[in-house]
């Protein structure tokens, strides 16, 4: 909403600042190469009346010359009649008279355009003034008149669009922004106006669909799917073991004591019912997710179309591309979402990886693992050392059950962040995906009991001069930790060390933590890694 408000304010300010090109009351003769020979006394007298602002007599004399003195083929008669109409704010008359003059004297086209633009600017400002005085119908009528006078000037259409947008008339605003872009065409003089018109159009329709109930619901459903599936897996495993135990006893002819049999029956029945409920809930969630994705595909169609139109002309726009990818992802079209990121990376040669990290991390957090992974992978190709991006990428690969990609990503993460249990568990999962159970157990053990003091980076903020970082060292054990030395290396996007910071970590009381805040100097810091000794 704030972005659209800024757009509206900017458009209105631009229109209001558009004034006549010639100051009122100053006579401006035709400008070269426009050379007009009156050749008729009524035309000469009409020009003199026009110069002295006697508009009624000037119009009468020039009209008489055309109608009674056979001057209809004289461009001077039409030109000065057009000037009279401009002075009278008569857009229809000016457009007609100047049209005849330009057809008879093509060299006067630029001069005529100046006077038409003078009238156009006055009508636009009068229209805006009427709108702001609460006379909206009158204001729009004036702006439509200006549009007829200058049909190739996009500013009129975008001004009308901005007025509609300021009142919440998004559908009308969208139509006029599109007309503004069409009017601008490929004219370099209106390149900025075309950019703004197409950009405002997609902002409007994206604003309209943001907060769609189905989008919010799908986010919650996706976030809960993993826990639902884990719950089913855990309960199913216990149930299988209970059934196997019962079958084994039957095979051996063994029987439980009545009390134990009653307990066993109750437990196995409860577990079976729990699995049935969880599977039914999962099926319902997946069905709702499919229905919501279909509904969102329809609801998002206008916004997606506007973004596609915009990106066809401005393919390197990061905000538009990430918005398009988000809409595709939320409506269940992961392949198109990934393609939007691929297209952005292909066209934006100097793309800042942070522009991909932010959307990618958000998507993974919302359960949009496929497109989130694509955005993060593209960003990490430009900066391989951003830990939070690597972590989210590994989480996405885990959720996608991508056995080929998880372990390499997790190992890259562990190389940067070796004393963090989450990093270790992701490596364990990577080995588990590859059916290397022994290796997985080693890393699970390191995560569960091998890490005495866990290191976590609470914040990392790089800038043009260096970076600031806040590091938390937490003792996980019920006994004081041993002192050790922690060394951080701050890296640029190529992996070169820009700065280092070493810290003696003292003994930390049981279950307590200690925070270290550092500010580093050095250009190009893009990430970090550390080691303990």
Long-range contacts (C-beta under 8 A, 24 or more apart in sequence): 1-207, 3-203, 3-207, 4-165, 4-200, 4-203, 4-204, 4-207, 7-162, 7-165, 7-196, 7-199, 7-200, 7-203, 8-162, 8-165, 8-166, 10-196, 11-158, 11-159, 11-161, 11-162, 11-196, 11-200, 12-128, 12-159, 12-162, 12-163, 12-166, 14-155, 14-159, 15-124, 15-125, 15-128, 15-155, 15-159, 15-162, 16-125, 16-128, 18-121, 18-124, 18-125, 18-155, 19-121, 19-122, 19-125, 20-118, 20-119, 20-121, 20-122, 21-114, 21-117, 21-118, 21-121, 22-114, 22-115, 22-118, 25-53, 27-51, 30-79, 30-108, 30-111, 31-110, 31-111, 31-114, 33-107, 34-79, 34-105, 34-107, 34-108, 34-110, 34-111, 34-112, 35-107, 36-75, 36-76, 36-79, 36-105, 36-108, 37-76, 38-74, 38-76, 38-77, 39-74, 39-76, 40-65, 40-69, 40-71, 40-74, 40-76, 40-77, 42-69, 42-71, 43-71, 43-74, 43-76, 43-77, 43-80, 46-77, 46-80, 46-81, 46-84, 47-80, 50-80, 50-83, 50-84, 50-87, 53-87, 55-84, 55-87, 55-88, 58-84, 59-84, 59-85, 59-88, 73-104, 74-104, 75-100, 75-101, 75-104, 75-105, 75-108, 78-104, 79-105, 79-108, 79-112, 82-112, 82-115, 83-115, 85-119, 86-115, 86-116, 86-118, 86-119, 89-119, 89-122, 89-123, 89-126, 91-119, 91-120, 91-123, 91-145, 91-146, 91-148, 91-149, 92-145, 92-148, 94-119, 94-149, 95-148, 95-149, 116-149, 116-150, 117-150, 117-153, 119-149, 120-146, 120-149, 120-150, 120-153, 120-156, 123-149, 124-155, 124-156, 124-159, 127-159, 128-159, 128-163, 131-163, 136-163, 136-167, 139-163, 151-183, 152-183, 152-185, 152-187, 153-183, 153-190, 154-179, 154-180, 154-181, 154-183, 154-184, 154-190, 154-193, 154-194, 154-197, 155-180, 155-193, 156-180, 157-183, 157-197, 158-193, 158-196, 158-197, 158-200, 161-197, 161-200, 162-200, 165-200, 165-204, 170-204, 170-205, 170-207, 170-208, 173-200, 173-204, 174-201, 174-204, 174-205, 174-302, 174-306, 177-201, 177-204, 194-313, 195-313, 195-314, 198-306, 198-309, 198-310, 198-313, 198-314, 199-310, 199-314, 199-317, 199-320, 201-306, 201-309, 201-310, 202-303, 202-306, 202-307, 202-309, 202-310, 202-320, 202-323, 204-306, 205-302, 205-303, 205-306, 206-303, 206-306, 206-307, 206-323, 206-327, 208-302, 208-303, 209-299, 209-300, 209-302, 209-303, 209-327, 212-296, 212-299, 212-300, 214-292, 214-295, 214-296, 214-299, 215-292, 215-296, 215-330, 217-288, 217-292, 218-289, 218-292, 218-293, 218-296, 218-330, 219-330, 219-366, 219-367, 221-285, 221-288, 221-289, 221-292, 221-367, 222-289, 222-366, 222-367, 222-368, 223-366, 223-367, 224-285, 225-282, 225-285, 225-286, 225-367, 226-367, 226-399, 228-278, 228-281, 228-282, 228-285, 229-282, 231-278, 232-275, 232-278, 232-279, 232-282, 235-271, 235-274, 235-275, 235-278, 236-275, 238-271, 239-268, 239-271, 239-272, 239-275, 242-267, 242-268, 242-271, 243-268, 289-332, 290-332, 293-331, 293-332, 294-332, 296-330, 296-331, 296-332, 297-331, 297-332, 297-333, 299-331, 300-327, 300-330, 300-331, 303-327, 304-328, 311-340, 311-343, 315-343, 315-344, 315-346, 315-347, 315-348, 316-344, 316-347, 316-348, 316-351, 318-344, 318-348, 318-351, 318-352, 318-355, 322-355, 322-356, 322-359, 322-375, 325-359, 325-363, 325-371, 325-375, 326-359, 326-363, 326-368, 328-371, 329-363, 329-368, 329-370, 329-371, 329-372, 330-368, 334-368, 334-370, 334-371, 335-370, 337-368, 337-370, 337-371, 337-374, 338-370, 338-371, 338-374, 340-371, 341-371, 341-374, 341-375, 341-378, 342-374, 342-378, 344-378, 345-378, 351-382, 353-379, 353-380, 353-382, 353-383, 353-386, 353-389, 353-493, 353-526, 354-379, 355-379, 356-382, 357-386, 357-388, 357-389, 360-389, 360-392, 360-393, 361-388, 361-389, 361-392, 364-392, 364-393, 364-395, 364-396, 364-399, 365-392, 367-399, 369-395, 369-396, 369-399, 369-400, 370-396, 370-400, 372-396, 373-397, 373-400, 373-402, 373-405, 382-493, 383-493, 383-526, 383-527, 384-412, 384-493, 384-495, 384-527, 385-416, 385-491, 385-493, 385-495, 385-526, 385-527, 385-528, 385-529, 386-526, 386-527, 387-413, 387-416, 387-417, 387-457, 387-460, 387-527, 387-528, 388-460, 390-416, 391-417, 391-422, 391-423, 391-426, 394-426, 394-430, 395-426, 398-426, 398-429, 401-433, 402-433, 403-430, 403-433, 403-434, 406-430, 406-433, 407-431, 407-433, 407-434, 415-529, 416-527, 416-528, 416-529, 416-530, 417-455, 417-457, 417-529, 417-530, 418-530, 418-531, 418-532, 419-451, 419-453, 419-454, 419-455, 419-530, 419-532, 420-451, 420-454, 420-455, 420-456, 421-447, 421-448, 421-451, 421-454, 424-450, 424-451, 451-476, 452-476, 452-477, 452-481, 452-482, 453-481, 453-484, 453-505, 453-508, 453-532, 455-486, 455-530, 455-532, 457-528, 458-515, 460-528, 462-525, 462-526, 464-523, 465-521, 465-523, 466-499, 466-519, 466-520, 466-521, 466-522, 466-523, 466-525, 467-519, 467-520, 467-522, 467-525, 467-528, 468-517, 468-518, 468-519, 468-520, 469-517, 469-518, 469-520, 469-528, 470-515, 470-516, 470-517, 471-503, 471-515, 471-516, 471-517, 471-518, 472-513, 472-514, 472-515, 472-516, 473-505, 473-508, 473-513, 473-514, 473-515, 473-516, 474-508, 474-512, 474-513, 475-508, 475-509, 475-510, 475-511, 475-512, 475-513, 476-511, 477-510, 477-511, 478-510, 478-511, 479-510, 480-507, 480-508, 480-509, 480-510, 481-505, 481-507, 481-508, 482-507, 483-507, 484-532, 484-533, 485-532, 485-533, 486-516, 486-530, 486-531, 486-532, 487-530, 487-531, 487-532, 487-533, 488-518, 488-528, 488-529, 488-530, 489-528, 489-529, 489-530, 490-520, 490-522, 490-525, 490-527, 490-528, 491-525, 491-526, 491-527, 491-528, 491-529, 492-524, 492-525, 492-526, 493-524, 493-526, 493-527, 498-522, 498-523, 498-524, 498-525, 499-525, 505-532
